[in-house]
Amino acid sequence: TRDGLIKWKPEDKRANYVRPEDLLDDVHATVPRGLRTIKHHRLLGPTAAAEVKLDQDVGEHILGGRTDILMRRIGPHYDICLLDGKGSKYRDKYIDGRQLRWYAMLHRMKFKHLPDRLGFVYWRFEPEQSLDWVEFTSGEIDELQATILETVADIERGKALVDKDPAGAPQVFPVRPGKDCRFCAYLSLCPAGQR
């Protein structure tokens, strides 16, 4: 859960597990499967790192991202892989290739080059079905970065207008309110998000 607790109540539909034994059974199945996945896809290398912080400063803003695995695989590939691990039993429910492209953009901003491969690792699946590579081009990453930098500039222009005249400030970039508005740093400035 968000508060870091595991719910055990069988009557709670959001419960992670009905019994503590169910959690242990899951762990006992997942760890060996994860090790088989790592071996099968050669997800080990001399520069493998977990939870790599890719945050980048853009003016007064931080573009944030943290990749689960960043590594150079050992032979025969020797490619730099940026991977995001997924623990859901619903394979396609929580994935979006834009997440990995965002991380690739931040990787390039930080290290001055793109990773060679992007992929999702599904820890609940057997090794042969546990990795989906996500295709991307440098042009797509260029376009994403240009869009992000334009949006940051629009936000700055909007902030300047709000600071000057909060009541009369026009909307300077399109707002698409949704369930994630509560996490937005600009919620206090956005009537659509507040609604």
N, C-alpha and C positions, 0 to 999 in steps of 0.2 A: 504494500500500500504506500501511499505518499508519505505517511509518517514513519515508514520503515518497520512496521509491525506486520507479522504474519497472522492472518485471521484463521481461527480453527473452527468456528461455529458452523456446524453442518447446515443449519437453517439459513445461513447467510449466503445468498447466491454469488456474492463477490468474494467469498472465502477462497484463499489460495489452496488450502488443503483441508480435508475433513478431519484428519487425525495427524498428529506428529509423525506417526509411522509412515504415512503417505509421503511426507516430505523426504524422509530418509530413503524410501524406495526410489523416489524420483532422483535424488542425488546419486544413489548407487548405480542407477541406470545411465545418468547423464555424464558423469565424469569419465567412465571408460569410453563411452561413445565419442565424447569430445576429444579424448586422446587419439582415438582411431581417426577422427576427422583431421586433426592436426597432422598426423603421420601421412594419411592418404593424400592430402593436398600440399604437403611439404610446407606447412605453416610455421616453420622454424627457421631461424637464420641468425647470423651474428649481430644484426641490428634490430631484432624484434623488440618492440616496446608496446606496452599496454596503456590505455587511457592517456594518449598523447594530446596535450593541450595545444590547439592550433590558433588560439585567439590572436587577432590582429587589430591594432589601433588604426582607425581611419578618422583623422581629425580628433574630435572629442568623443567618438563612438568606438565601441569595441565590437568587432565581428567575432562572435564566439563559436567555438566548435571543439569537440573532443572525440577523436577517433578511438575506437576500441582497440584496434591493432594497427600498427604501422611497422612494416618490416621489409627487408630485402630477403627474398626467399633464397635458399640454397639451390644448387644445381638440380635439374638442368636449366631452370628458368632464370635465376638471378635478377628477377624483376622486383621493383618496389611496389608493394601492395598496401593499400589502405582498405581496412576491413571493418565492418560493423557487425557485431554479433547480435543474433536475435534468439531469444529464449522461448518465444511463443510456440504453442503447438499448432497455431493457425498461421501457416507459412506466409501467406501474402497479406495478412491483415495489417501489419505495422511497418510496411516497407514503402519507400518512395526513393527512387533513384536520385531525386534532387538533393536528398540528404548527403549522399556520397559525392555528388558534384560540388556541393557547398564545401565539404571537407577538402576536396581536391583543389578548389579555388584558394582556400586558406593555406593549404600545404604549399601551393605555388607562391603565395605571398610571403610565407615564412622562409621556405627553403630555396626559392627561385627556380623551381622546376616542378612539373607535374609528376604525380606517381604514375607508374606504368599500368597498374590495374586497380580497379575498384570492385569490391564485392561484399555481399551479405553472406554471413556464415550462420547457418541454422543449427543450433546445438541439439535440438530435439530430433534431428533426422539422421539417418545413417550416412556414413561418409560420402557415398556416391551421389546422394541427393542433398548434401549439406552446404553446398557453396554455389551461389549464383553470381557470375561476373556481370557487372553493369558497364555497358559500353559508353564511351564518352569521347569527344574530340576536344582538341585545344580551342577550337572555335566556339564550342558550347560553353566552355569555361570562360573564354573572353567575353562572350555575350552576358553570361551570368554576372561576371564582375562589373561590367559596364552598367548593367541594370542596378546592381547593388550600390555602386558609387553614385549613380544618378539619384537613387532613392535617398541616400544619405544627404546629398546636396539639397534635395527637395525638403527633407526634414529640417535641415538647418535654415532654409529660407522660411519655412513655416514657423519655426521657433522664433525667428527674428520678428516675423509679423505678429505673432501672439504676444511676444514681449512688448512690442510697440503698442498694440491695441487688441487686447484679448477678446473683446466682444465683437469687433469688426473684422477680425482676421479671416480671409478666405481660405477655403480648403485648397492646398497646393499639390496634393498628390492623392490618387484614388484610395479610398478606404474600403476595405472589404471586412466588415465586422464578422466575427465568428466566436466560437467557444474559447479560442486562445487569447482573446482580447484582454482577459484579466492578467495575463503575464506581460503585457506591453508596457514599456517604460513611458509611453506617451498617452496612456489611458486618460489621465487627468486633463489632457488637451483635446480629447476626441469625443464629441457628443455621440457619434454613431457607436463607438465602442462602449461607451457608458450605458447606452440603451441596451 
